[in-house]
Amino acid sequence: MKTIYRIVLLVLTIGLTSQVMAMDAEVVARTILDPTISEDRRAQLIRQHLGQAPELIRAMTRNLGTGAEEYRCIPHIWRVAISAGRQDETPVVRRLLAVALPLSGERLRDWQAVVLGGGLINGWSLEGKWPEKRLRELIGEDADLSERWKRALVSAHAMVDDTKVPTGTRYDALRMIALDSWENGGKHLLQYLTKDTHAELQMGAVSGLGDMDHPEAAKALVNCLNIVTPDNRRLAIEALFRTTTRKQALREQLERGTIPAEWLSEAQRNALKP
């Protein structure tokens, strides 16, 4: 009887703990979304509850409408997502994928593109990781997550070209399609490397190409240096330092005089010396 009693007590304790955690996530999410709290307090809450990032975002997006309501919440959703992506705790980011990927029959919501592209993928990239490789590690043999990611990727391609979608969210979709094949994702990114492309969309294309460990992506990064804005050129140059092959391509351009040495910092120029 004592053994049975202990088992029942343990089950009840686990159940109550889960309920308390869920309640905490609801309370914390409401507080993060509260427009009256300070930015310092909001940042503190996110740091303290980062292990609950998936539950926070689930609470933030439950019954979330579209338009102004969605975009009022998106900056705070993004902060939670990118913090989780940069920390990259496997159980947390795997649960976050399950929260953010659209279910069967659902379209890719703007907030989901923000979590996936602007949060997780961007966060991994900022920490020097290859997002496509990291995503494959997380999905593993999970057929459901794999299928949901494939559908989200198709939707992201459409979102990139949808001029009714805010530019910042199209940037997030550009970060997503960089995890597609070169034939699909890479060539789509190239369409946003023209001089007349909006600077934020250019940035999404440059950052996306930086995340593609492919020879054609390296070539595109070199070729865009004379086309993109100065800020995006700095991003492209930083991306060209991610592999030895890319650095060699950049060194060759400097030696030929096709790009001025002044575009690189002194530290970058020294790093390219034989």
Kinemage of the C-alpha trace (Angstrom):
@kinemage 1
@onewidth
@group {chain A} dominant
@subgroup {mainchain}
@vectorlist {calphas} color= white
{ca met a 1} P 0.000 0.000 0.000
{ca lys a 2} L 2.834 2.385 0.848
{ca thr a 3} L 4.370 1.824 -2.586
{ca ile a 4} L 1.051 2.515 -4.341
{ca tyr a 5} L 0.538 5.609 -2.175
{ca arg a 6} L 3.974 6.943 -3.098
{ca ile a 7} L 3.364 6.352 -6.817
{ca val a 8} L 0.011 8.164 -6.668
{ca leu a 9} L 1.600 11.018 -4.721
{ca leu a 10} L 4.432 11.279 -7.260
{ca val a 11} L 1.980 11.374 -10.196
{ca leu a 12} L -0.087 14.068 -8.482
{ca thr a 13} L 3.032 16.083 -7.670
{ca ile a 14} L 4.258 15.935 -11.287
{ca gly a 15} L 0.810 16.926 -12.524
{ca leu a 16} L 0.591 19.873 -10.128
{ca thr a 17} L 4.114 20.988 -11.015
{ca ser a 18} L 3.214 20.969 -14.725
{ca gln a 19} L 0.082 22.988 -13.997
{ca val a 20} L 2.041 25.526 -11.952
{ca met a 21} L 4.643 25.854 -14.729
{ca ala a 22} L 1.881 26.373 -17.293
{ca met a 23} L 0.246 28.986 -15.060
{ca asp a 24} L 3.598 30.722 -14.586
{ca ala a 25} L 4.107 30.849 -18.352
{ca glu a 26} L 0.682 32.450 -18.814
{ca val a 27} L 1.415 35.070 -16.159
{ca val a 28} L 4.926 35.781 -17.446
{ca ala a 29} L 3.691 36.016 -21.058
{ca arg a 30} L 1.000 38.523 -20.080
{ca thr a 31} L 3.574 40.560 -18.198
{ca ile a 32} L 6.025 40.575 -21.112
{ca leu a 33} L 3.232 41.816 -23.383
{ca asp a 34} L 2.177 44.504 -20.893
{ca pro a 35} L 2.956 47.876 -22.551
{ca thr a 36} L 3.314 49.591 -19.166
{ca ile a 37} L 6.377 47.661 -17.935
{ca ser a 38} L 9.907 48.913 -18.576
{ca glu a 39} L 12.149 47.409 -21.241
{ca asp a 40} L 14.638 46.431 -18.541
{ca arg a 41} L 11.960 44.500 -16.674
{ca arg a 42} L 10.804 42.816 -19.881
{ca ala a 43} L 14.364 41.766 -20.751
{ca gln a 44} L 14.856 40.443 -17.212
{ca leu a 45} L 11.703 38.314 -17.429
{ca ile a 46} L 12.804 36.835 -20.743
{ca arg a 47} L 16.237 35.953 -19.348
{ca gln a 48} L 14.789 34.405 -16.206
{ca his a 49} L 12.226 32.275 -18.048
{ca leu a 50} L 14.146 31.355 -21.195
{ca gly a 51} L 13.765 27.659 -20.427
{ca gln a 52} L 10.032 28.211 -20.891
{ca ala a 53} L 10.386 30.049 -24.211
{ca pro a 54} L 8.070 27.629 -26.107
{ca glu a 55} L 5.398 27.897 -23.425
{ca leu a 56} L 5.732 31.689 -23.318
{ca ile a 57} L 5.290 31.981 -27.070
{ca arg a 58} L 2.385 29.539 -27.026
{ca ala a 59} L 0.710 31.708 -24.378
{ca met a 60} L 1.481 34.918 -26.292
{ca thr a 61} L -0.028 33.586 -29.512
{ca arg a 62} L -3.044 31.723 -28.173
{ca asn a 63} L -6.126 33.165 -29.931
{ca leu a 64} L -3.903 35.899 -31.396
{ca gly a 65} L -5.632 37.877 -34.113
{ca thr a 66} L -4.068 39.257 -37.278
{ca gly a 67} L -3.050 42.726 -38.375
{ca ala a 68} L -2.395 45.334 -35.694
{ca glu a 69} L -2.987 42.909 -32.813
{ca glu a 70} L -0.439 40.430 -34.152
{ca tyr a 71} L 2.145 43.116 -34.842
{ca arg a 72} L 1.726 44.617 -31.395
{ca cys a 73} L 2.923 41.279 -29.970
{ca ile a 74} L 5.513 40.340 -32.608
{ca pro a 75} L 8.451 42.419 -31.242
{ca his a 76} L 8.124 40.678 -27.871
{ca ile a 77} L 7.643 37.250 -29.448
{ca trp a 78} L 10.797 37.866 -31.475
{ca arg a 79} L 12.844 38.777 -28.407
{ca val a 80} L 11.913 35.517 -26.710
{ca ala a 81} L 12.600 33.494 -29.867
{ca ile a 82} L 15.999 34.976 -30.711
{ca ser a 83} L 17.142 34.672 -27.100
{ca ala a 84} L 16.177 30.982 -27.177
{ca gly a 85} L 17.900 30.538 -30.539
{ca arg a 86} L 21.138 32.066 -29.309
{ca gln a 87} L 21.125 30.018 -26.114
{ca asp a 88} L 20.208 26.942 -28.190
{ca glu a 89} L 19.272 24.472 -25.468
{ca thr a 90} L 18.187 21.409 -27.458
{ca pro a 91} L 15.026 20.477 -25.471
{ca val a 92} L 13.867 24.112 -25.532
{ca val a 93} L 14.428 24.824 -29.221
{ca arg a 94} L 12.917 21.484 -30.225
{ca arg a 95} L 9.754 22.340 -28.287
{ca leu a 96} L 9.825 25.800 -29.834
{ca leu a 97} L 9.878 24.266 -33.312
{ca ala a 98} L 6.794 22.250 -32.391
{ca val a 99} L 5.051 25.445 -31.251
{ca ala a 100} L 6.027 27.595 -34.243
{ca leu a 101} L 5.669 25.222 -37.200
{ca pro a 102} L 2.157 25.350 -38.726
{ca leu a 103} L 0.024 22.267 -38.246
{ca ser a 104} L -1.407 20.368 -41.208
{ca gly a 105} L -3.862 22.535 -43.102
{ca glu a 106} L -2.672 25.774 -41.455
{ca arg a 107} L -0.954 28.626 -43.264
{ca leu a 108} L 2.343 30.111 -42.083
{ca arg a 109} L 1.382 32.981 -39.801
{ca asp a 110} L 3.523 36.120 -39.676
{ca trp a 111} L 4.449 35.485 -36.028
{ca gln a 112} L 5.576 31.969 -36.951
{ca ala a 113} L 7.920 33.288 -39.654
{ca val a 114} L 9.303 35.718 -37.070
{ca val a 115} L 9.978 32.910 -34.569
{ca leu a 116} L 11.506 30.570 -37.148
{ca gly a 117} L 13.436 32.967 -39.394
{ca gly a 118} L 14.078 36.019 -37.266
{ca gly a 119} L 14.411 34.113 -34.008
{ca leu a 120} L 15.800 30.590 -34.225
{ca ile a 121} L 17.626 30.748 -37.571
{ca asn a 122} L 18.960 34.241 -36.958
{ca gly a 123} L 20.005 33.286 -33.427
{ca trp a 124} L 21.896 30.193 -34.576
{ca ser a 125} L 23.646 32.191 -37.270
{ca leu a 126} L 24.696 34.924 -34.842
{ca glu a 127} L 26.359 32.230 -32.754
{ca gly a 128} L 28.355 31.000 -35.761
{ca lys a 129} L 26.272 27.871 -36.441
{ca trp a 130} L 24.986 26.642 -39.789
{ca pro a 131} L 21.179 26.825 -39.378
{ca glu a 132} L 20.321 24.125 -41.914
{ca lys a 133} L 22.582 21.638 -40.148
{ca arg a 134} L 21.201 22.592 -36.744
{ca leu a 135} L 17.623 22.209 -37.946
{ca arg a 136} L 18.354 18.719 -39.304
{ca glu a 137} L 19.847 17.751 -35.934
{ca leu a 138} L 16.743 18.937 -34.113
{ca ile a 139} L 14.213 17.326 -36.423
{ca gly a 140} L 16.121 14.052 -36.596
{ca glu a 141} L 13.736 11.183 -37.314
{ca asp a 142} L 10.619 13.111 -36.290
{ca ala a 143} L 8.379 12.647 -39.339
{ca asp a 144} L 5.784 15.136 -38.108
{ca leu a 145} L 8.249 17.986 -37.591
{ca ser a 146} L 9.923 17.164 -40.909
{ca glu a 147} L 6.656 17.357 -42.828
{ca arg a 148} L 5.601 20.548 -41.050
{ca trp a 149} L 8.953 22.181 -41.863
{ca lys a 150} L 8.609 21.273 -45.552
{ca arg a 151} L 5.172 22.882 -45.699
{ca ala a 152} L 6.416 25.963 -43.827
{ca leu a 153} L 9.250 26.320 -46.327
{ca val a 154} L 6.817 26.354 -49.251
{ca ser a 155} L 4.770 29.032 -47.475
{ca ala a 156} L 7.927 31.050 -46.723
{ca his a 157} L 8.778 31.232 -50.431
{ca ala a 158} L 5.336 32.699 -51.093
{ca met a 159} L 5.639 35.108 -48.144
{ca val a 160} L 8.961 36.446 -49.423
{ca asp a 161} L 7.295 37.698 -52.607
{ca asp a 162} L 4.062 38.924 -51.006
{ca thr a 163} L 4.247 42.735 -51.008
{ca lys a 164} L 1.251 42.897 -48.639
{ca val a 165} L 3.392 41.314 -45.902
{ca pro a 166} L 5.440 43.845 -43.865
{ca thr a 167} L 9.053 44.071 -44.998
{ca gly a 168} L 10.467 42.919 -41.662
{ca thr a 169} L 8.490 39.682 -41.848
{ca arg a 170} L 9.536 39.121 -45.453
{ca tyr a 171} L 13.113 39.417 -44.141
{ca asp a 172} L 12.326 36.580 -41.704
{ca ala a 173} L 10.923 34.478 -44.554
{ca leu a 174} L 14.127 35.096 -46.540
{ca arg a 175} L 16.081 33.689 -43.602
{ca met a 176} L 13.858 30.600 -43.738
{ca ile a 177} L 14.254 29.878 -47.464
{ca ala a 178} L 18.042 29.902 -47.036
{ca leu a 179} L 17.560 26.465 -45.460
{ca asp a 180} L 16.145 25.163 -48.750
{ca ser a 181} L 18.273 23.725 -51.568
{ca trp a 182} L 20.418 26.024 -53.707
{ca glu a 183} L 18.123 25.450 -56.689
{ca asn a 184} L 15.093 26.614 -54.718
{ca gly a 185} L 16.291 28.776 -51.867
{ca gly a 186} L 19.585 30.117 -53.186
{ca lys a 187} L 18.248 31.229 -56.545
{ca his a 188} L 15.262 32.848 -54.862
{ca leu a 189} L 17.598 34.810 -52.570
{ca leu a 190} L 19.534 36.088 -55.593
{ca gln a 191} L 16.405 37.887 -56.786
{ca tyr a 192} L 16.731 40.213 -53.786
{ca leu a 193} L 20.325 41.299 -54.425
{ca thr a 194} L 19.553 44.069 -56.893
{ca lys a 195} L 20.403 47.733 -56.315
{ca asp a 196} L 16.763 48.773 -56.181
{ca thr a 197} L 15.749 46.130 -53.606
{ca his a 198} L 14.631 47.456 -50.227
{ca ala a 199} L 17.633 47.505 -47.848
{ca glu a 200} L 15.950 45.188 -45.316
{ca leu a 201} L 15.139 42.632 -48.000
{ca gln a 202} L 18.696 42.925 -49.295
{ca met a 203} L 19.816 42.204 -45.730
{ca gly a 204} L 17.649 39.086 -45.596
{ca ala a 205} L 19.148 37.869 -48.859
{ca val a 206} L 22.736 38.581 -47.785
{ca ser a 207} L 22.228 36.952 -44.385
{ca gly a 208} L 20.476 33.994 -45.983
{ca leu a 209} L 23.300 33.450 -48.459
{ca gly a 210} L 25.740 33.710 -45.576
{ca asp a 211} L 23.942 30.754 -43.972
{ca met a 212} L 24.197 28.580 -47.097
{ca asp a 213} L 27.373 26.497 -47.069
{ca his a 214} L 27.427 26.246 -50.860
{ca pro a 215} L 29.996 27.413 -53.470
{ca glu a 216} L 27.373 29.407 -55.368
{ca ala a 217} L 26.405 31.247 -52.197
{ca ala a 218} L 30.033 32.280 -51.685
{ca lys a 219} L 30.206 33.504 -55.271
{ca ala a 220} L 26.989 35.505 -54.820
{ca leu a 221} L 28.321 37.142 -51.659
{ca val a 222} L 31.461 38.283 -53.491
{ca asn a 223} L 29.509 39.514 -56.507
{ca cys a 224} L 27.050 41.538 -54.435
{ca leu a 225} L 29.673 43.687 -52.700
{ca asn a 226} L 29.450 46.417 -55.345
{ca ile a 227} L 25.640 46.299 -55.389
{ca val a 228} L 24.245 46.248 -51.852
{ca thr a 229} L 24.119 49.055 -49.281
{ca pro a 230} L 27.217 49.724 -47.136
{ca asp a 231} L 25.626 48.066 -44.093
{ca asn a 232} L 24.700 44.981 -46.105
{ca arg a 233} L 28.162 44.928 -47.649
{ca arg a 234} L 29.634 44.692 -44.152
{ca leu a 235} L 27.346 41.736 -43.476
{ca ala a 236} L 28.443 40.074 -46.713
{ca ile a 237} L 32.120 40.559 -45.876
{ca glu a 238} L 31.590 39.065 -42.402
{ca ala a 239} L 29.855 36.081 -44.017
{ca leu a 240} L 32.830 35.620 -46.329
{ca phe a 241} L 35.012 34.976 -43.278
{ca arg a 242} L 32.971 31.928 -42.224
{ca thr a 243} L 35.021 29.399 -44.242
{ca thr a 244} L 38.532 29.119 -45.648
{ca thr a 245} L 37.208 28.847 -49.197
{ca arg a 246} L 35.191 32.025 -48.825
{ca lys a 247} L 38.160 33.914 -47.386
{ca gln a 248} L 40.251 32.823 -50.344
{ca ala a 249} L 37.624 34.150 -52.752
{ca leu a 250} L 37.629 37.492 -50.925
{ca arg a 251} L 41.441 37.611 -50.914
{ca glu a 252} L 41.495 37.079 -54.681
{ca gln a 253} L 39.134 40.013 -55.223
{ca leu a 254} L 41.339 42.260 -53.123
{ca glu a 255} L 44.453 41.188 -55.024
{ca arg a 256} L 42.744 41.884 -58.353
{ca gly a 257} L 41.650 45.307 -57.125
{ca thr a 258} L 37.979 44.641 -57.895
{ca ile a 259} L 37.050 45.741 -54.376
{ca pro a 260} L 38.842 48.421 -52.313
{ca ala a 261} L 40.742 47.363 -49.218
{ca glu a 262} L 38.992 50.176 -47.301
{ca trp a 263} L 35.809 48.116 -47.285
{ca leu a 264} L 37.477 45.762 -44.805
{ca ser a 265} L 38.527 46.587 -41.271
{ca glu a 266} L 42.199 46.451 -40.373
{ca ala a 267} L 41.589 43.217 -38.457
{ca gln a 268} L 39.887 41.679 -41.475
{ca arg a 269} L 42.720 42.719 -43.799
{ca asn a 270} L 45.273 41.209 -41.406
{ca ala a 271} L 43.240 37.988 -41.216
{ca leu a 272} L 43.512 37.619 -45.004
{ca lys a 273} L 47.288 37.913 -45.108
{ca pro a 274} L 49.023 34.663 -46.174
